[in-house]
Amino acid sequence: MENITIIILLLFGITFISILSSKYRFPLPIALVLCGVCISMVPSLPIITLNPNVVFIIFLPPLLYGAAWNTSWHDFKANIRPISLAAIGLVIFTTALVAVTVHYLIPAISWEASFLIGAIVSPPDAVAATSITKGLGIQPRIITILEGESLVNDASGLVAYKYALIAITAGNFVLWEAGLNFLIIAAAGIAIGLGIGYLMYLVHKKFVSDPILEVTFTFLTPFASYLLAEHFHFSGVLAVVTTGLYLSFQSGQIFTNQSRIMAYSVWEVVIFILNGLIFILIGLQLRSVMDGITDYPLSELIIYGVITSLVVIAVRFVWVVPAALLPRALSKRIRTKESFDPRNMVIFGWAGMRGVVSMAAALALPLTLPNGSPFPHRNLIIYICFCVILSTLVLLGFTLPWIIRFMKMKPHSIALEEYQVRTQIVTHTIGHIEDNLSLVQDELLHNIKSKYEVKYNRLQKTDLPANYFGKGKTLAGNIFNEYTKLQMDLINVERDVINNLHRKGEASEEILRKIERELDLEETRLQLDMYSG
């Protein structure tokens, strides 16, 4: 009970730190990792060791599902080549070079443990990079590649982690078997993810209409995908990511406006708590971790952390040059279709910050081997992992905004893209009114058309007031309800337009979610008006 009380109090502290982070524009991921360091320095706090078997189950499914949900499938598919190169090729490259470095830097660590460290620190955290660069106008394609890389490289990195763990605990590892098994468990994980996704699509669409139940199902879905895949020894991570991408793509068809409003609000809170909780746990364990590596001199520990971190950072820059230039040199289609700015390679290289997935993987290391002996070098592995997270977040995170400004990159304007999408929605809706509502009462037709003409004129920057509507007339109760129903029908027309634009790749994920939320809120207001009318 005392431990739970301390964790809740620390969550309060992290929440207040987040308020200060937002007020003073201090990157939250950096604040969280520094909080972990500060927590570890408080001598009176207890050491809490979470059962490694449940770390992945608690943290991975919701975090990965939330990331997949906010990733555009169309953008992901359009950038599958750079995403795959980064998420698979770069992860393997990073794992191998870090393993070689650690093995020769720390002779006491075996090859298996060295590869385990490489697998843990190989996947970067796109959430950290995008939150740090928010508002700097980075090109959407770079953001898409970073987010897509984060989704897939979590899977490839954790598969490598799993095989390295097997090599340590079982004492056997065959490279060609591991490669073949990787393909099998990846394909099966994706298949299970699609199966769960389609099943939940049917459940949401045909059986569930209550917002509370729909939001509850969104919580259960990632755990169902993960546990089912892991039960059959397939990739639970890829299953969760696949389910999230599939249901996100279908969300416009299966969720009501009230469900979406509730789900986004609740999920934002849950993701925030999980991110804070993982760094609280590492802070509460870091002191015992440091106590467990007292056999190494402090100077050596610092060298281990610094050199491993520098290798992790450097490998990304080494990889990005051939990964970006070779496809362009070999394919005329790529040279013609894709614009190229070498400064984007710098941004991609600088965005290699590590975060919660690496931390969760380190905390999930078993305490003992199957024979009951302590897991070899567990504390040292967690220490090195934390050093990499701390150094990449602080060093790269603090300097990335400065690098972007220094290179004088022209910021991407989301406003222009949003203006074009909104104009298409309003124009299409006005056309729908003229084509399909000609038999409606003149007064209703005039008012409903005026509403969308006002929207259109506002887009054209006229001086019409924002609340111009109906010219101050009051409608009778039954006419008011009929009028409200018309507005709700037209909201569905607007929703269809934005979903179609998104499916065609003409509206980004960010704009889709923003406009979708506006329509949901407006529909909710109209529903309340009808109930009171």
C-alpha positions in Angstrom: 0.0 0.0 0.0 2.9 2.4 0.8 4.4 1.8 -2.6 1.2 2.6 -4.4 0.8 5.8 -2.3 4.4 6.9 -3.3 3.7 6.1 -7.0 0.5 8.2 -6.9 2.3 11.1 -5.2 5.1 10.9 -7.8 2.5 11.0 -10.6 1.1 14.2 -9.0 4.6 15.6 -9.2 5.1 14.6 -12.8 1.7 16.2 -13.6 2.8 19.5 -12.1 6.1 19.2 -13.9 4.2 18.7 -17.2 2.2 21.9 -16.5 5.5 23.8 -16.1 6.9 22.1 -19.2 3.9 23.3 -21.2 4.0 26.8 -19.8 7.7 27.3 -20.3 7.9 25.2 -23.6 10.3 22.7 -22.1 10.2 19.3 -24.0 8.1 16.9 -21.9 10.2 13.7 -22.8 13.3 15.4 -21.5 11.5 16.5 -18.4 10.3 13.0 -17.7 13.8 11.4 -18.1 15.3 14.1 -15.8 12.5 13.3 -13.3 13.6 9.7 -13.3 17.1 10.8 -12.4 15.8 13.1 -9.6 13.6 10.3 -8.2 16.6 8.0 -8.0 18.5 10.5 -5.9 15.8 10.6 -3.1 17.3 8.2 -0.4 14.1 7.6 1.5 12.0 6.3 -1.4 11.5 2.5 -1.6 12.9 0.4 -4.3 10.1 -1.1 -6.4 10.8 -4.0 -8.7 8.0 -4.7 -11.1 7.5 -8.3 -12.2 9.4 -8.4 -15.6 6.7 -10.7 -17.0 4.0 -8.0 -16.8 6.1 -5.0 -17.9 5.5 -5.6 -21.6 1.8 -6.4 -21.1 1.1 -3.2 -19.1 3.0 -0.8 -21.2 3.6 -2.0 -24.8 0.1 -2.7 -26.1 -1.5 0.7 -25.2 1.5 2.7 -26.1 1.9 1.0 -29.5 -1.8 1.0 -30.2 -2.0 4.8 -29.5 0.9 5.5 -31.8 -0.6 3.3 -34.6 -4.0 5.0 -34.2 -2.5 8.4 -34.9 -0.5 7.2 -37.9 -2.1 7.7 -41.4 -2.2 4.5 -43.3 -2.1 6.3 -46.6 1.0 8.2 -45.6 2.5 5.1 -44.1 2.0 3.2 -47.3 3.3 6.0 -49.5 6.6 6.1 -47.6 7.0 2.4 -47.0 10.4 2.3 -48.6 12.2 4.8 -46.3 10.2 3.5 -43.4 11.3 -0.1 -44.0 14.9 0.9 -44.6 14.9 2.7 -41.2 12.7 0.4 -39.3 14.4 -2.9 -40.3 17.8 -2.1 -41.9 18.8 0.6 -39.4 17.6 -1.5 -36.4 19.7 -4.5 -37.5 22.7 -2.2 -38.3 22.4 -0.4 -34.9 22.0 -3.7 -33.0 25.1 -5.2 -34.7 27.4 -2.2 -34.2 26.3 -1.5 -30.7 26.9 -5.2 -29.9 30.4 -5.2 -31.3 31.2 -2.0 -29.4 29.9 -3.2 -26.1 31.5 -6.6 -26.4 35.0 -5.2 -27.0 34.4 -2.2 -24.6 33.3 -4.5 -21.7 35.1 -7.9 -22.1 33.1 -9.4 -19.3 29.9 -9.2 -21.3 29.2 -12.0 -23.7 28.2 -11.7 -27.3 24.6 -12.6 -26.5 24.3 -9.9 -23.8 26.0 -7.4 -26.2 23.4 -8.1 -28.9 20.7 -7.8 -26.2 21.9 -4.3 -25.4 22.0 -3.4 -29.1 18.4 -4.7 -29.5 17.2 -2.7 -26.5 18.6 0.7 -27.6 18.1 0.3 -31.4 14.5 1.6 -31.8 14.1 5.4 -31.5 11.0 7.0 -30.1 9.1 9.2 -32.7 6.9 10.6 -30.0 9.9 12.2 -28.3 11.1 13.6 -31.6 7.7 15.0 -32.8 6.9 16.5 -29.4 10.2 18.3 -29.3 9.9 19.6 -32.9 6.2 20.6 -32.5 5.6 24.0 -34.0 8.8 24.1 -35.9 7.2 23.4 -39.3 9.0 20.2 -40.2 7.9 18.7 -43.5 5.0 16.2 -43.1 6.9 13.5 -45.0 9.7 13.6 -42.4 7.2 13.3 -39.6 5.5 10.4 -41.3 8.8 8.5 -41.8 9.7 9.1 -38.1 6.3 7.9 -36.9 6.3 4.9 -39.3 9.8 4.0 -38.4 8.9 4.1 -34.7 6.0 1.7 -35.2 7.9 -0.9 -37.2 11.3 -0.6 -35.6 9.7 -1.3 -32.2 8.6 -4.7 -33.7 12.0 -5.5 -35.4 14.0 -4.3 -32.3 11.9 -6.3 -29.9 12.1 -9.4 -32.1 15.9 -9.1 -32.0 15.6 -8.5 -28.3 13.5 -11.7 -28.0 16.1 -13.8 -29.8 19.0 -12.4 -27.8 17.1 -13.2 -24.7 16.5 -16.8 -25.9 20.2 -17.1 -26.6 21.1 -16.1 -23.0 18.4 -18.1 -21.3 18.4 -21.2 -23.5 22.0 -21.1 -24.5 21.4 -21.7 -28.2 21.1 -19.5 -31.3 21.3 -20.3 -35.0 21.3 -17.2 -37.3 19.5 -18.7 -40.3 16.8 -20.2 -38.1 16.4 -16.8 -36.4 16.0 -15.1 -39.8 13.4 -17.7 -41.0 11.5 -17.5 -37.7 11.5 -13.7 -37.9 9.6 -13.9 -41.2 7.2 -16.4 -39.9 6.4 -14.7 -36.6 6.1 -11.3 -38.3 3.7 -12.5 -41.0 1.6 -14.4 -38.4 1.6 -11.4 -36.1 0.3 -9.2 -38.9 -2.3 -11.8 -39.8 -3.5 -12.0 -36.2 -3.6 -8.2 -36.0 -5.8 -8.0 -39.1 -8.0 -10.7 -37.8 -8.6 -8.9 -34.5 -9.0 -5.6 -36.2 -11.7 -6.9 -38.6 -13.5 -8.7 -35.7 -13.5 -5.4 -33.6 -14.6 -3.5 -36.7 -17.7 -5.8 -36.9 -18.3 -5.5 -33.2 -18.2 -1.7 -33.2 -20.2 -1.4 -36.4 -23.0 -3.9 -35.8 -23.3 -4.4 -32.0 -22.0 -1.5 -30.0 -23.6 2.0 -29.8 -22.9 3.0 -26.3 -19.9 5.4 -26.0 -18.7 3.9 -22.7 -18.7 0.4 -24.2 -17.0 1.6 -27.4 -14.2 3.3 -25.4 -13.9 0.2 -23.2 -13.4 -2.0 -26.3 -10.7 0.3 -27.5 -8.8 -0.4 -24.3 -9.3 -4.2 -24.6 -8.4 -4.4 -28.3 -4.6 -3.9 -28.1 -4.3 -6.4 -25.2 -6.4 -8.9 -27.1 -4.1 -8.6 -30.2 -0.9 -8.7 -28.1 -1.9 -11.6 -25.9 -3.3 -13.8 -28.7 -0.2 -13.4 -30.8 2.2 -14.0 -27.9 0.2 -17.0 -26.9 1.1 -18.7 -30.2 4.7 -17.3 -30.0 4.2 -14.8 -32.8 4.9 -11.0 -32.8 2.5 -9.3 -30.4 4.0 -6.0 -31.2 3.2 -6.3 -35.0 -0.2 -7.6 -34.1 -1.0 -4.5 -32.0 0.4 -2.1 -34.6 -1.6 -3.8 -37.5 -4.8 -3.7 -35.5 -4.3 0.0 -34.6 -3.6 0.9 -38.2 -6.6 -1.0 -39.5 -9.1 0.3 -37.0 -7.7 3.9 -37.3 -8.3 3.7 -41.1 -11.9 2.5 -40.5 -12.6 4.8 -37.5 -14.8 7.1 -39.5 -17.3 4.3 -40.2 -17.4 2.5 -36.8 -17.4 5.2 -34.1 -20.1 7.7 -33.2 -19.2 11.3 -32.5 -19.6 10.9 -28.8 -17.4 7.8 -28.8 -14.6 9.6 -30.6 -14.7 12.6 -28.3 -14.6 10.4 -25.2 -12.0 8.0 -26.6 -9.5 10.6 -27.6 -9.8 12.4 -24.3 -9.4 9.2 -22.3 -6.6 7.8 -24.4 -4.6 11.0 -24.1 -4.8 10.7 -20.3 -3.8 7.0 -20.3 -0.8 7.6 -22.6 0.4 10.5 -20.4 0.1 8.3 -17.3 1.9 5.4 -18.8 4.8 7.6 -20.0 5.1 9.1 -16.6 4.8 5.8 -14.8 7.7 4.2 -16.8 10.1 6.9 -15.8 8.9 6.8 -12.2 9.6 3.0 -12.1 13.1 3.4 -13.6 13.7 6.2 -11.0 12.7 3.9 -8.2 14.9 1.1 -9.5 17.9 3.2 -10.6 19.4 3.4 -7.2 19.3 -0.4 -6.8 20.7 -0.7 -10.3 23.6 1.5 -9.4 24.2 -0.5 -6.2 24.3 -3.6 -8.3 27.2 -2.4 -10.4 29.6 -1.2 -7.7 32.1 -3.7 -9.0 32.9 -1.3 -11.8 34.7 1.9 -11.1 32.6 5.1 -11.7 35.0 6.3 -14.4 34.5 3.0 -16.3 30.7 3.2 -16.0 30.8 6.8 -17.4 32.9 5.6 -20.3 30.5 2.7 -21.0 27.5 5.0 -21.0 29.1 7.8 -23.1 30.7 5.5 -25.8 27.6 3.4 -26.2 25.5 6.5 -26.6 27.9 8.1 -29.1 27.8 4.9 -31.2 24.0 4.8 -31.1 23.9 8.5 -32.3 26.7 8.1 -34.9 25.3 4.9 -36.5 22.1 6.7 -37.5 24.0 9.4 -39.4 26.2 6.8 -41.1 23.1 4.9 -42.2 21.0 7.8 -43.4 23.4 8.9 -46.2 23.4 5.6 -48.3 19.7 4.9 -47.4 18.7 8.2 -48.8 21.0 8.5 -51.8 21.3 5.0 -53.2 17.6 4.5 -54.0 17.7 7.9 -55.8 20.8 6.9 -57.8 19.2 3.5 -58.8 15.7 4.6 -59.6 14.7 7.4 -62.0 11.1 7.1 -60.8 12.2 8.0 -57.2 14.3 11.0 -58.5 11.3 12.2 -60.5 8.6 11.6 -57.9 10.3 12.6 -54.6 11.8 15.9 -53.9 15.2 15.9 -52.1 16.6 18.2 -49.6 19.9 17.1 -47.9 18.9 19.0 -44.8 16.1 16.5 -44.2 18.9 13.8 -43.7 20.3 15.9 -40.9 16.9 16.2 -39.3 16.3 12.5 -39.6 19.7 11.7 -38.1 19.2 14.1 -35.3 15.8 12.7 -34.4 17.2 9.4 -33.1 16.0 9.9 -29.5 15.3 6.8 -27.5 12.3 6.6 -25.1 9.8 4.5 -23.3 9.9 1.3 -25.5 13.7 0.9 -24.8 13.1 1.6 -21.1 10.2 -1.0 -21.0 12.4 -3.6 -22.7 15.2 -3.0 -20.2 12.8 -3.3 -17.2 11.3 -6.4 -18.7 14.6 -8.3 -18.4 14.1 -11.4 -16.2 15.5 -11.3 -12.7 16.9 -14.9 -13.0 17.7 -17.6 -15.6 15.7 -20.8 -15.8 18.2 -22.5 -13.5 17.6 -19.9 -10.8 20.9 -18.1 -11.1 20.8 -14.2 -11.5 20.3 -12.9 -15.0 23.9 -11.9 -16.1 24.7 -8.2 -16.0 21.0 -7.2 -15.7 21.8 -4.0 -13.7 24.6 -3.0 -16.1 22.3 -3.5 -19.1 19.6 -1.3 -17.5 22.2 1.3 -16.7 23.6 1.5 -20.2 20.1 1.7 -21.6 19.2 4.5 -19.3 22.4 6.3 -20.3 21.5 6.1 -24.0 18.0 7.4 -23.4 19.2 10.2 -21.2 22.0 11.3 -23.6 19.9 11.1 -26.8 17.0 12.9 -25.3 19.1 15.7 -23.7 21.8 16.1 -26.3 19.7 15.6 -29.4 16.5 16.9 -28.0 17.8 20.2 -26.8 19.8 20.8 -30.0 17.3 19.6 -32.7 15.2 22.8 -32.7 18.4 24.9 -32.9 19.7 22.7 -35.8 16.4 23.2 -37.7 16.6 27.0 -37.2 20.3 27.1 -38.1 19.7 25.3 -41.4 17.0 27.9 -42.2 14.6 25.4 -43.5 11.3 26.8 -44.9 8.6 25.7 -42.4 5.7 23.7 -43.7 2.4 25.6 -43.4 -0.3 23.3 -42.2 -2.7 26.3 -42.5 -2.6 26.3 -46.3 -3.3 22.6 -46.5 -6.1 23.0 -44.0 -7.6 25.8 -46.0 -7.7 23.8 -49.2 -9.4 20.8 -47.4 -12.0 23.0 -45.7 -12.8 24.7 -49.0 -13.5 21.4 -50.7 -15.7 20.2 -47.8 -17.8 23.4 -47.8 -18.1 23.6 -51.6 -19.2 19.9 -51.8 -21.7 20.4 -49.0 -23.2 23.5 -50.6 -23.5 21.5 -53.9 -25.2 18.7 -51.9 -27.8 21.2 -50.5 -28.6 22.6 -53.9 -28.9 19.1 -55.5 -30.8 17.3 -52.8 -32.7 19.7 -50.6 -34.7 21.7 -53.1 -38.0 20.4 -51.7 -37.3 21.5 -48.1 -39.2 24.5 -46.8 -37.9 27.8 -48.1 -37.1 29.2 -44.6 -35.2 26.0 -43.6 -33.4 25.9 -46.9 -32.4 29.5 -46.7 -31.1 29.1 -43.1 -29.2 25.9 -43.7 -27.7 27.2 -46.9 -26.7 30.5 -45.2 -24.8 28.6 -42.6 -22.5 27.0 -45.2 -22.3 30.1 -47.3 -21.0 31.9 -44.1 -18.4 29.1 -43.7 -17.3 29.5 -47.3 -17.2 33.3 -47.0 -15.2 33.1 -43.8 -12.7 30.9 -45.7 -12.4 33.7 -48.2 -11.7 36.1 -45.4 -14.8 38.3 -45.7 -16.0 40.5 -42.9 -19.1 38.4 -42.1 -19.4 37.9 -38.3 -18.6 34.4 -37.1 -22.1 34.0 -35.5 -24.0 35.1 -38.6 -26.8 32.6 -38.8 -30.5 32.9 -39.6 -30.5 36.7 -39.3 -31.7 36.6 -35.7 -35.0 34.7 -36.4 -36.4 32.2 -33.9 -37.9 29.0 -35.3 -40.8 27.1 -33.8 -40.1 23.9 -31.9 -41.0 21.4 -34.5 -39.3 23.4 -37.3 -36.3 23.8 -35.1 -35.9 20.1 -34.6 -36.4 19.5 -38.4 -33.8 22.1 -39.0 -31.4 20.5 -36.5 -31.8 17.1 -38.2 -30.9 18.8 -41.5 -27.8 20.2 -39.9 -26.8 16.7 -38.6 -27.4 15.2 -42.0 -25.1 17.7 -43.5 -22.5 17.1 -40.9 -22.5 13.5 -42.1 -21.9 14.8 -45.6 -19.0 16.9 -44.4 -17.6 13.8 -42.5 -17.9 11.7 -45.7 -16.0 14.3 -47.7 -13.1 14.6 -45.2 -12.9 10.8 -44.9 -12.8 10.4 -48.7 -10.1 13.1 -49.0 -8.1 11.2 -46.3 -8.4 7.9 -48.1 -7.2 9.5 -51.3 -4.2 11.0 -49.5 -5.5 14.6 -50.0 -6.0 15.3 -46.3 -3.3 14.6 -43.7 -4.0 12.7 -40.5 -3.6 15.9 -38.4 -6.2 17.8 -40.4 -8.6 14.8 -40.5 -8.5 14.5 -36.7 -9.0 18.2 -36.2 -11.9 18.6 -38.5 -13.4 15.3 -37.3 -13.3 16.5 -33.8 -15.0 19.8 -34.7 -17.8 17.9 -36.5 -18.2 15.6 -33.5 -18.5 18.5 -31.1 -21.0 20.3 -33.3 -23.1 17.1 -33.7 -23.1 16.6 -30.0 -24.3 20.2 -29.4 -27.1 19.7 -32.0 -28.1 16.5 -30.3 -28.4 18.3 -27.0 -30.4 21.0 -28.6 -32.8 18.5 -29.9 -33.2 16.8 -26.6 -34.0 20.1 -24.9 -36.2 21.2 -27.8 
